[in-house]
Amino acid sequence: MEQLAVVLRAQGLEVVTTREPGGTQIGERIRGILLDSRTRGLDPLSELALMFASRAQLISEVVLPALNRGIWVLCDRYTDSSEAYQGAGRQLGVDAVLNLHSVICLGLQPDITFLLDNDVATCVARARRRNLAFGSDADENRFEQENREFYERVHQQFRAIARRETSRVVMIDARRPFDAVHKSIVAIVRERLLDNQS
């Protein structure tokens, strides 16, 4: 995401980067609850509600003000992640997530969503390494403690979203080297968004 922002800024575009959960002062506090391994007993519905609470704050405080000013917004994760993690992983169902999205997010969808597809074991190992690198002051391990079946459900739902939302979601093979993945993303953004700007 940050590398794409560099490319876009070099084109003279104003870009905001953000993440979910988080992206605002309130959202980051919610993120701390959601990802901390000490909140392992958090009820799945509470988890879903907190994800959307963080998302609502982000939309209100960051996304809509930026879009209204013509600023590009790049976000690491959005509602698709809730559909995959809470809808499928926690088995709350896709409809619950999409209904909340319609109400809380006002139906706001990205122009493009990149699904960086990789095998489950590699993704979980990478997340665990990243979290260890932050040390004990930034415990974000709660999801990484889930079992393989959870992650298989998440992975399959992400792929189902890509099949359902073919005009928005672009699946990128993330097994390739970083530079190749980055070049693919930039090429798609140029083709779909930059080359069509007036």
C-alpha atoms as one frame of an Amber mdcrd trajectory, in Angstrom:
protein
   0.000   0.000   0.000   2.722   2.473   0.929   4.652   1.696  -2.263   1.528
   2.327  -4.344   1.073   5.630  -2.517   4.622   6.627  -3.534   3.800   5.923
  -7.184   0.549   7.895  -7.046   2.163  10.854  -5.307   4.835  10.897  -8.015
   1.948  11.401 -10.472   1.009  14.563  -8.554  -1.926  12.989  -6.729  -2.771
  13.625  -3.100  -3.047  10.302  -1.267  -4.122   9.241   2.224  -3.128   5.807
   3.526  -4.919   4.133   6.389  -5.685   0.731   7.881  -8.392  -1.352   9.490
  -9.113  -1.822  12.206  -7.701   1.530  13.242  -6.814   4.555  11.160  -8.124
   7.073  13.688  -7.380   7.716  17.345 -10.601   5.978  18.381 -10.113   3.224
  15.814  -6.621   2.477  17.111  -8.027   2.025  20.612 -10.596  -0.402  19.218
  -7.795  -2.162  17.309  -6.001  -2.711  20.607  -9.020  -4.566  21.974  -9.605
  -6.601  18.818  -6.077  -7.830  18.233  -4.731  -8.218  21.767  -4.301 -11.895
  22.657  -5.643 -11.149  26.159  -9.117 -10.561  24.629  -9.243 -14.121  23.297
 -12.683 -14.637  24.889 -14.274 -11.786  22.920 -17.676 -12.882  21.610 -17.802
 -13.129  17.771 -20.732 -10.685  17.569 -18.859  -8.229  19.792 -15.857  -8.635
  17.503 -17.975  -7.873  14.443 -19.565  -4.852  16.126 -16.162  -3.483  17.112
 -14.825  -3.943  13.567 -17.712  -1.899  12.222 -17.373   0.690  14.984 -13.762
   1.255  13.952 -14.799   1.306  10.274 -17.595   3.830  10.869 -15.177   6.171
  12.630 -12.643   5.803   9.823 -15.232   6.580   7.149 -16.519   9.609   9.037
 -13.163  11.019  10.083 -10.824  10.080   7.209 -12.375   8.478   4.138 -15.340
  10.714   3.316 -13.534  14.007   4.053 -10.666  12.908   1.786 -12.938  11.718
  -1.020 -14.956  14.943  -0.815 -11.704  16.867  -1.396 -10.693  14.674  -4.349
  -7.956  12.893  -2.394  -7.153   9.248  -3.135  -7.673   6.873  -0.199  -5.697
   3.636   0.116  -6.852   1.370   2.913  -5.316  -1.840   4.201  -8.501  -3.950
   4.677 -12.181  -3.033   4.571 -15.541  -4.833   4.730 -14.312  -7.807   2.686
 -12.090  -8.645   5.648 -15.086  -8.680   7.996 -16.957 -10.892   5.563 -14.021
 -13.311   5.496 -12.948 -13.210   9.158 -16.208 -12.710  11.029 -18.700 -13.899
   8.402 -16.829 -17.065   7.428 -14.052 -17.512   9.983 -16.332 -16.904  12.980
 -19.270 -18.416  11.055 -21.588 -15.450  11.625 -22.687 -15.528   7.987 -22.121
 -13.263   5.024 -25.565 -11.619   5.247 -24.914 -10.233   8.735 -21.740  -8.525
   7.508 -23.231  -7.185   4.284 -26.297  -5.850   6.090 -24.091  -3.977   8.552
 -21.985  -2.679   5.661 -25.079  -1.310   3.941 -26.197   0.575   7.049 -22.931
   1.619   8.695 -20.767   2.194   5.625 -23.576   3.685   3.532 -22.729   1.089
   0.891 -19.375   2.788   0.236 -17.106   0.449  -1.746 -13.557   0.831  -3.074
 -12.995   1.346  -6.798 -10.497  -1.526  -6.692  -9.735  -4.138  -4.070  -6.542
  -6.165  -4.357  -6.684  -9.646  -2.889  -3.089 -10.732  -2.321  -3.593 -14.475
  -2.547  -1.189 -16.896  -0.921  -1.389 -20.211   0.894  -2.752 -20.120   4.431
   0.378 -21.404   6.197   2.600 -18.752   4.612   0.194 -15.938   5.493  -0.160
 -16.971   9.129   3.601 -17.462   9.535   4.259 -14.018   8.058   1.718 -12.405
  10.410   3.257 -14.152  13.416   6.758 -12.965  12.423   5.470  -9.411  11.974
   3.831  -9.413  15.394   6.941 -10.802  17.097   8.986  -8.025  15.499   6.832
  -5.419  17.284   7.620  -6.900  20.701   5.425  -7.161  23.760   4.304  -3.518
  23.624   2.225  -4.198  20.511   0.473  -7.510  21.123  -1.574  -8.153  17.971
  -1.589 -11.936  18.102  -5.223 -12.851  18.816  -6.103 -13.821  15.244  -2.795
 -15.595  14.698  -3.717 -17.988  17.504  -6.664 -19.384  15.533  -6.582 -22.903
  14.079  -6.046 -23.908  10.483  -9.768 -24.569   9.891 -10.537 -20.948  10.803
  -7.974 -19.683   8.311  -9.151 -22.049   5.595 -12.688 -20.636   5.952 -11.279
 -17.098   5.780  -9.199 -17.912   2.701 -12.074 -19.578   0.884 -14.369 -16.622
   1.613 -11.853 -14.126   0.268 -11.762 -16.184  -2.930 -15.568 -16.326  -3.014
 -15.705 -12.529  -2.763 -13.271 -12.258  -5.678 -15.489 -14.535  -7.782 -18.629
 -12.593  -6.818 -17.172  -9.089  -7.225 -15.209  -9.500 -10.449 -15.481  -5.848
 -11.476 -13.981  -4.635  -8.175 -11.732  -7.366  -6.754  -8.475  -8.255  -8.478
  -6.728 -11.387  -7.260  -2.928 -11.045  -7.247  -0.621 -14.021  -6.858   1.328
 -13.035  -3.743   3.616 -16.069  -3.982   5.764 -14.044  -6.389   8.546 -11.670
  -5.276   7.487  -8.315  -3.792   8.619  -6.314  -6.846   6.533  -8.452  -9.208
   3.457  -8.085  -7.001   3.967  -4.324  -6.764   4.363  -3.971 -10.556   1.148
  -5.904 -11.126  -0.769  -3.659  -8.735   0.602  -0.458 -10.273  -0.217  -1.665
 -13.798  -3.833  -2.374 -12.839  -4.236   0.975 -11.084  -2.817   2.760 -14.136
  -5.097   0.886 -16.509  -8.299   1.205 -14.500  -7.965   4.553 -12.784  -5.060
   6.698 -13.958  -5.426   6.238 -17.727  -9.148   7.050 -17.496  -8.724  10.325
 -15.632  -9.669  13.412 -17.567
